[in-house]
């Protein structure tokens, strides 16, 4: 898939996720307002701003859209259709987090070598051989 088209579909996927999250917030506010209005005597209804913070929600939405576009760019050669590119955009934060941790983890392993435990001495790390004097005779078991 063309990289620009994959980025656009990825951004659409990020926007879809943000729309779902925003819808959940508005629906939660709606349910709380209906519950407050149903009480006798009526209790004060919560404001929409107690469920939606415009500044941080817009920032989070733009971040999701940007991450969707980046994921679309990174995976444009593996994605073959619009639905797949949108799905990559929807899952962009998780996919990019896992991709980053996998690459960083393998890079640290290659640089540092295999992990060595501090509490094992070099003598203990060698394979143990059975010495003849260490073998104990098994006690005979009584048969009933």
N, CA, C and O of each residue as an XYZ file, in Angstrom:
576
protein
N       0.855     -1.166      0.000
C       0.000      0.000      0.000
C       0.901      1.228      0.000
O       1.974      1.224      0.603
N       0.460      2.266     -0.673
C       1.188      3.532     -0.715
C       1.313      4.098      0.696
O       0.351      4.048      1.462
N       2.466      4.631      1.052
C       2.719      5.081      2.424
C       1.815      6.232      2.831
O       1.394      6.306      3.985
N       1.509      7.136      1.898
C       0.650      8.276      2.230
C      -0.787      7.814      2.501
O      -1.446      8.304      3.418
N      -1.251      6.879      1.701
C      -2.592      6.339      1.899
C      -2.668      5.543      3.208
O      -3.662      5.614      3.931
N      -1.612      4.791      3.500
C      -1.581      4.035      4.754
C      -1.571      4.981      5.954
O      -2.212      4.702      6.968
N      -0.856      6.086      5.845
C      -0.864      7.068      6.933
C      -2.253      7.669      7.117
O      -2.709      7.851      8.246
N      -2.928      7.976      6.005
C      -4.270      8.558      6.098
C      -5.244      7.571      6.741
O      -6.029      7.951      7.610
N      -5.195      6.305      6.316
C      -6.079      5.303      6.921
C      -5.730      5.068      8.390
O      -6.624      4.877      9.214
N      -4.449      5.079      8.721
C      -4.043      4.936     10.117
C      -4.561      6.081     10.970
O      -5.010      5.872     12.097
N      -4.495      7.302     10.424
C      -5.030      8.461     11.142
C      -6.540      8.328     11.329
O      -7.072      8.698     12.375
N      -7.219      7.808     10.332
C      -8.668      7.574     10.462
C      -8.927      6.566     11.579
O      -9.870      6.725     12.354
N      -8.093      5.531     11.662
C      -8.233      4.550     12.749
C      -8.057      5.194     14.112
O      -8.808      4.890     15.040
N      -7.067      6.089     14.250
C      -6.884      6.810     15.512
C      -8.074      7.684     15.836
O      -8.468      7.797     16.996
N      -8.656      8.308     14.812
C      -9.833      9.149     15.018
C     -11.042      8.309     15.430
O     -11.858      8.751     16.239
N     -11.159      7.109     14.879
C     -12.267      6.225     15.251
C     -12.183      5.864     16.738
O     -13.190      5.888     17.446
N     -10.978      5.530     17.204
C     -10.811      5.186     18.620
C     -11.151      6.383     19.494
O     -11.822      6.231     20.516
N     -10.703      7.560     19.112
C     -11.010      8.756     19.899
C     -12.510      9.042     19.904
O     -13.050      9.473     20.923
N     -13.180      8.813     18.797
C     -14.631      9.009     18.747
C     -15.342      8.039     19.695
O     -16.306      8.417     20.360
N     -14.871      6.800     19.758
C     -15.475      5.813     20.653
C     -15.254      6.215     22.112
O     -16.174      6.131     22.926
N     -14.040      6.651     22.445
C     -13.737      7.061     23.824
C     -14.565      8.290     24.207
O     -15.115      8.348     25.307
N     -14.654      9.261     23.314
C     -15.450     10.464     23.589
C     -16.924     10.123     23.736
O     -17.616     10.683     24.586
N     -17.398      9.211     22.912
C     -18.795      8.779     23.004
C     -19.071      8.127     24.353
O     -20.122      8.356     24.953
N     -18.128      7.314     24.833
C     -18.295      6.688     26.153
C     -18.409      7.740     27.254
O     -19.218      7.596     28.171
N     -17.604      8.789     27.166
C     -17.658      9.845     28.183
C     -19.000     10.575     28.153
O     -19.599     10.827     29.198
N     -19.459     10.904     26.975
C     -20.733     11.620     26.847
C     -21.892     10.735     27.306
O     -22.818     11.213     27.960
N     -21.840      9.446     26.962
C     -22.901      8.537     27.397
C     -22.891      8.336     28.914
O     -23.949      8.189     29.525
N     -21.704      8.328     29.523
C     -21.624      8.226     30.986
C     -22.218      9.468     31.635
O     -22.912      9.368     32.646
N     -21.954     10.626     31.066
C     -22.534     11.863     31.580
C     -24.055     11.842     31.432
O     -24.780     12.251     32.339
N     -24.520     11.371     30.302
C     -25.962     11.286     30.043
C     -26.629     10.362     31.058
O     -27.687     10.693     31.594
N     -26.021      9.207     31.327
C     -26.599      8.265     32.293
C     -26.617      8.863     33.693
O     -27.587      8.686     34.430
N     -25.539      9.580     34.071
C     -25.493     10.197     35.397
C     -26.546     11.290     35.527
O     -27.141     11.445     36.594
N     -26.785     12.045     34.471
C     -27.806     13.096     34.501
C     -29.201     12.485     34.641
O     -30.022     12.989     35.408
N     -29.473     11.408     33.908
C     -30.781     10.757     34.008
C     -30.984     10.153     35.398
O     -32.089     10.195     35.939
N     -29.936      9.600     35.967
C     -30.046      9.022     37.306
C     -30.316     10.122     38.329
O     -31.126      9.939     39.237
N     -29.637     11.269     38.185
C     -29.844     12.378     39.129
C     -31.245     12.952     38.997
O     -31.850     13.332     39.999
N     -31.769     13.021     37.792
C     -33.114     13.562     37.585
C     -34.195     12.598     38.073
O     -35.311     13.016     38.381
N     -33.859     11.298     38.144
C     -34.836     10.304     38.578
C     -35.015     10.241     40.078
O     -35.987      9.649     40.548
N     -34.119     10.824     40.844
C     -34.234     10.805     42.310
C     -35.322     11.774     42.773
O     -35.517     12.843     42.195
N     -36.015     11.370     43.821
C     -37.002     12.248     44.438
C     -36.561     12.534     45.854
O     -36.458     11.557     46.596
N     -36.297     13.678     46.312
C     -36.264     14.922     45.551
C     -35.074     14.927     44.594
O     -34.074     14.248     44.829
N     -35.186     15.680     43.541
C     -34.172     15.721     42.486
C     -32.836     16.193     43.055
O     -32.770     17.153     43.823
N     -31.789     15.500     42.664
C     -30.432     15.896     43.057
C     -29.825     16.706     41.919
O     -30.261     16.585     40.774
N     -28.826     17.528     42.219
C     -28.215     18.324     41.158
C     -27.594     17.417     40.086
O     -26.955     16.412     40.397
N     -27.792     17.786     38.856
C     -27.246     16.988     37.748
C     -25.780     17.360     37.536
O     -25.417     18.531     37.641
N     -24.932     16.366     37.235
C     -23.522     16.685     36.997
C     -23.360     17.424     35.665
O     -24.104     17.205     34.710
N     -22.382     18.287     35.642
C     -22.095     19.036     34.414
C     -21.327     18.152     33.439
O     -20.663     17.196     33.840
N     -21.425     18.481     32.167
C     -20.701     17.754     31.136
C     -19.190     17.869     31.359
O     -18.438     16.945     31.049
N     -18.757     19.005     31.895
C     -17.329     19.203     32.120
C     -16.759     18.300     33.212
O     -15.540     18.184     33.338
N     -17.620     17.661     34.001
C     -17.108     16.704     34.971
C     -16.754     15.375     34.291
O     -16.094     14.529     34.894
N     -17.183     15.193     33.058
C     -16.870     13.974     32.302
C     -15.966     14.248     31.101
O     -15.269     13.350     30.630
N     -15.978     15.470     30.613
C     -15.195     15.830     29.425
C     -14.320     17.023     29.769
O     -14.814     18.054     30.224
N     -13.025     16.881     29.551
C     -12.070     17.972     29.726
C     -11.602     18.364     28.324
O     -10.756     17.683     27.744
N     -12.139     19.446     27.780
C     -11.883     19.752     26.368
C     -10.398     19.843     25.998
O      -9.989     19.298     24.972
N      -9.598     20.510     26.803
C      -8.199     20.689     26.446
C      -7.444     19.359     26.409
O      -6.775     19.057     25.421
N      -7.542     18.573     27.465
C      -6.808     17.299     27.493
C      -7.412     16.275     26.533
O      -6.684     15.462     25.965
N      -8.729     16.304     26.345
C      -9.346     15.359     25.417
C      -8.952     15.652     23.973
O      -8.736     14.726     23.191
N      -8.858     16.925     23.613
C      -8.409     17.281     22.261
C      -6.950     16.875     22.077
O      -6.573     16.358     21.026
N      -6.130     17.111     23.104
C      -4.717     16.720     23.019
C      -4.581     15.204     22.881
O      -3.772     14.724     22.087
N      -5.356     14.462     23.640
C      -5.321     12.999     23.540
C      -5.804     12.536     22.174
O      -5.238     11.607     21.597
N      -6.837     13.171     21.656
C      -7.346     12.814     20.336
C      -6.331     13.071     19.236
O      -6.144     12.239     18.348
N      -5.676     14.224     19.295
C      -4.646     14.521     18.296
C      -3.472     13.548     18.402
O      -2.883     13.164     17.392
N      -3.140     13.156     19.623
C      -2.068     12.181     19.811
C      -2.450     10.839     19.218
O      -1.626     10.193     18.571
N      -3.689     10.406     19.426
C      -4.142      9.133     18.844
C      -4.130      9.185     17.320
O      -3.750      8.215     16.665
N      -4.542     10.304     16.765
C      -4.542     10.448     15.308
C      -3.111     10.419     14.778
O      -2.835      9.763     13.773
N      -2.200     11.126     15.447
C      -0.799     11.139     15.035
C      -0.176      9.745     15.155
O       0.536      9.306     14.252
N      -0.441      9.049     16.263
C       0.083      7.691     16.415
C      -0.485      6.746     15.357
O       0.222      5.863     14.873
N      -1.743      6.925     15.001
C      -2.331      6.116     13.936
C      -1.639      6.350     12.609
O      -1.395      5.408     11.854
N      -1.320      7.604     12.324
C      -0.614      7.921     11.082
C       0.796      7.335     11.086
O       1.255      6.813     10.070
N       1.480      7.419     12.222
C       2.831      6.855     12.326
C       2.788      5.340     12.154
O       3.629      4.773     11.456
N       1.829      4.689     12.776
C       1.698      3.241     12.624
C       1.389      2.873     11.178
O       1.914      1.887     10.661
N       0.544      3.658     10.528
C       0.272      3.422      9.113
C       1.530      3.541      8.276
O       1.742      2.755      7.353
N       2.367      4.521      8.591
C       3.625      4.689      7.870
C       4.559      3.507      8.119
O       5.151      2.974      7.180
N       4.692      3.099      9.369
C       5.609      2.012      9.701
C       5.193      0.671      9.095
O       6.042     -0.130      8.704
N       3.890      0.436      9.021
C       3.403     -0.854      8.547
C       2.834     -0.803      7.130
O       2.111     -1.714      6.727
N       3.145      0.243      6.370
C       2.527      0.374      5.045
C       2.909     -0.760      4.102
O       2.132     -1.100      3.210
N       4.077     -1.348      4.275
C       4.466     -2.444      3.381
C       3.785     -3.763      3.750
O       3.670     -4.648      2.903
N       3.329     -3.910      5.004
C       2.661     -5.141      5.426
C       1.145     -5.064      5.261
O       0.474     -6.095      5.220
N       0.605     -3.860      5.167
C      -0.842     -3.671      5.089
C      -1.261     -3.712      3.622
O      -0.650     -3.062      2.774
N      -2.314     -4.486      3.333
C      -2.743     -4.615      1.939
C      -4.094     -3.977      1.652
O      -4.443     -3.793      0.486
N      -4.853     -3.639      2.662
C      -6.167     -3.080      2.416
C      -6.498     -1.949      3.371
O      -5.809     -1.730      4.368
N      -7.569     -1.234      3.045
C      -7.979     -0.085      3.847
C      -8.391     -0.505      5.251
O      -8.037      0.159      6.226
N      -9.136     -1.603      5.362
C      -9.579     -2.048      6.685
C      -8.388     -2.425      7.568
O      -8.384     -2.138      8.765
N      -7.403     -3.054      6.988
C      -6.214     -3.427      7.767
C      -5.458     -2.182      8.224
O      -4.970     -2.133      9.353
N      -5.361     -1.178      7.355
C      -4.659      0.055      7.734
C      -5.427      0.802      8.820
O      -4.817      1.377      9.721
N      -6.740      0.799      8.746
C      -7.547      1.439      9.787
C      -7.396      0.675     11.106
O      -7.325      1.285     12.173
N      -7.347     -0.654     11.033
C      -7.149     -1.458     12.250
C      -5.784     -1.184     12.868
O      -5.663     -1.134     14.092
N      -4.765     -1.009     12.051
C      -3.440     -0.657     12.569
C      -3.513      0.699     13.262
O      -2.921      0.882     14.325
N      -4.228      1.642     12.674
C      -4.389      2.953     13.294
C      -5.164      2.894     14.593
O      -4.858      3.626     15.534
N      -6.166      2.028     14.655
C      -6.940      1.868     15.896
C      -6.085      1.309     17.017
O      -6.232      1.709     18.171
N      -5.208      0.402     16.691
C      -4.393     -0.245     17.716
C      -3.012      0.371     17.828
O      -2.124     -0.226     18.437
N      -2.808      1.546     17.260
C      -1.479      2.156     17.183
C      -0.773      2.311     18.524
O       0.394      1.931     18.612
N      -1.399      2.846     19.581
C      -0.646      2.998     20.831
C      -0.105      1.670     21.366
O       1.042      1.596     21.807
N      -0.920      0.640     21.327
C      -0.490     -0.665     21.830
C       0.564     -1.291     20.923
O       1.569     -1.815     21.403
N       0.336     -1.236     19.619
C       1.275     -1.830     18.670
C       2.631     -1.139     18.752
O       3.664     -1.807     18.785
N       2.638      0.181     18.784
C       3.901      0.916     18.837
C       4.616      0.706     20.169
O       5.845      0.637     20.208
N       3.858      0.606     21.260
C       4.468      0.353     22.563
C       5.139     -1.017     22.569
O       6.266     -1.153     23.045
N       4.454     -2.034     22.043
C       5.028     -3.372     22.020
C       6.207     -3.446     21.054
O       7.205     -4.105     21.343
N       6.099     -2.781     19.923
C       7.201     -2.771     18.967
C       8.427     -2.107     19.576
O       9.543     -2.603     19.422
N       8.227     -0.995     20.264
C       9.339     -0.303     20.902
C       9.965     -1.109     22.014
O      11.190     -1.148     22.130
N       9.150     -1.759     22.842
C       9.721     -2.534     23.945
C      10.414     -3.782     23.428
O      11.419     -4.197     24.005
N       9.924     -4.390     22.377
C      10.577     -5.572     21.817
C      11.922     -5.204     21.213
O      12.907     -5.912     21.416
N      11.972     -4.124     20.487
C      13.230     -3.720     19.862
C      14.228     -3.228     20.900
O      15.417     -3.533     20.807
N      13.758     -2.469     21.888
C      14.666     -1.994     22.923
C      15.179     -3.151     23.764
O      16.361     -3.198     24.105
N      14.303     -4.075     24.097
C      14.720     -5.219     24.899
C      15.753     -6.057     24.177
O      16.744     -6.465     24.782
N      15.546     -6.325     22.891
C      16.517     -7.124     22.158
C      17.812     -6.350     21.951
O      18.885     -6.953     21.914
N      17.739     -5.039     21.817
C      18.956     -4.239     21.671
C      19.765     -4.261     22.953
O      20.992     -4.354     22.905
N      19.103     -4.178     24.101
C      19.823     -4.240     25.365
C      20.452     -5.613     25.573
O      21.564     -5.710     26.092
N      19.753     -6.675     25.172
C      20.305     -8.017     25.318
C      21.530     -8.201     24.442
O      22.514     -8.801     24.875
N      21.486     -7.693     23.213
C      22.627     -7.825     22.323
C      23.828     -7.040     22.835
O      24.967     -7.492     22.721
N      23.572     -5.868     23.397
C      24.656     -5.028     23.882
C      25.275     -5.584     25.155
O      26.498     -5.591     25.296
N      24.456     -6.044     26.073
C      24.947     -6.467     27.381
C      25.336     -7.930     27.425
O      26.077     -8.334     28.322
N      24.875     -8.722     26.510
C      25.137    -10.152     26.563
C      24.114    -10.837     27.439
O      23.191    -10.188     27.930
N      24.255    -12.128     27.645
C      23.273    -12.837     28.472
C      23.344    -12.373     29.912
O      24.423    -12.038     30.400
N      22.208    -12.348     30.602
C      22.201    -11.891     31.992
C      22.974    -12.853     32.885
O      22.859    -14.072     32.759
N      23.760    -12.284     33.784
C      24.519    -13.077     34.751
C      24.022    -12.692     36.126
O      23.909    -11.510     36.450
N      23.734    -13.676     36.913
C      23.235    -13.433     38.247
C      24.398    -13.126     39.178
O      25.437    -13.781     39.100
N      24.243    -12.135     40.063
C      25.310    -11.728     40.966
C      25.560    -12.742     42.079
O      26.678    -12.843     42.582
N      24.538    -13.487     42.463
C      24.693    -14.367     43.608
C      25.283    -15.731     43.262
O      25.517    -16.528     44.170
N      25.529    -16.029     42.001
C      26.106    -17.306     41.603
C      27.578    -17.093     41.303
O      27.930    -16.253     40.475
N      28.420    -17.831     41.957
C      29.847    -17.723     41.672
C      30.162    -18.516     40.417
O      29.339    -19.305     39.953
N      31.337    -18.311     39.873
C      31.689    -19.020     38.645
C      31.787    -20.512     38.906
O      31.517    -21.313     38.011
N      32.172    -20.905     40.128
C      32.250    -22.330     40.448
C      30.858    -22.951     40.453
O      30.675    -24.078     39.994
N      29.874    -22.211     40.975
C      28.507    -22.728     41.035
C      27.852    -22.752     39.676
O      26.937    -23.543     39.449
N      28.300    -21.893     38.755
C      27.676    -21.831     37.443
C      28.105    -22.988     36.561
O      27.434    -23.286     35.573
N      29.220    -23.656     36.896
C      29.676    -24.786     36.100
C      28.768    -25.975     36.360
O      28.197    -26.104     37.443
N      28.634    -26.847     35.361
C      27.786    -28.022     35.585
C      28.376    -28.908     36.665
O      29.589    -29.108     36.727
N      27.506    -29.438     37.517
C      27.944    -30.287     38.619
C      28.199    -31.697     38.102
O      27.450    -32.217     37.276
N      29.243    -32.290     38.591
C      29.499    -33.694     38.295
C      29.254    -34.479     39.569
O      29.477    -33.979     40.672
N      28.815    -35.656     39.418
C      28.547    -36.494     40.577
C      29.849    -37.137     41.018
O      30.490    -37.863     40.258
N      30.219    -36.867     42.227
C      31.436    -37.458     42.777
C      31.069    -38.748     43.482
O      29.994    -38.850     44.072
N      31.952    -39.735     43.428
C      31.603    -41.031     44.019
C      31.316    -40.954     45.509
O      30.440    -41.668     45.997
N      32.029    -40.105     46.247
C      31.791    -40.070     47.685
C      30.517    -39.313     48.050
O      30.095    -39.340     49.206
N      29.897    -38.634     47.076
C      28.690    -37.886     47.360
C      27.443    -38.734     47.221
O      26.363    -38.323     47.646
N      27.574    -39.894     46.641
C      26.403    -40.745     46.445
C      26.121    -41.486     47.748
O      26.994    -42.152     48.306
N      24.911    -41.357     48.208
C      24.523    -42.025     49.437
C      23.764    -43.288     49.090
O      23.033    -43.355     48.102
N      23.959    -44.265     49.917
C      23.225    -45.522     49.693
C      21.769    -45.301     50.052
O      21.443    -44.699     51.075
N      20.928    -45.790     49.210
C      19.494    -45.670     49.469
C      19.108    -46.645     50.559
O      19.519    -47.805     50.547
N      18.330    -46.173     51.484
C      17.878    -47.027     52.578
C      16.893    -48.031     52.029
O      16.013    -47.667     51.249
N      17.019    -49.293     52.418
C      16.056    -50.292     51.926
C      14.659    -49.995     52.474
O      14.486    -49.646     53.642
N      13.686    -50.141     51.604
C      12.298    -49.871     52.005
C      11.655    -51.160     52.476
O      11.864    -52.233     51.912
N      10.884    -51.020     53.508
C      10.179    -52.191     54.031
C       8.946    -52.438     53.201
O       8.212    -51.511     52.858
N       8.727    -53.686     52.883
C       7.551    -54.033     52.136
C       6.494    -54.565     53.084
O       6.797    -55.328     54.002
N       5.274    -54.167     52.864
C       4.213    -54.594     53.762
C       3.572    -55.858     53.323
O       2.655    -56.347     53.983
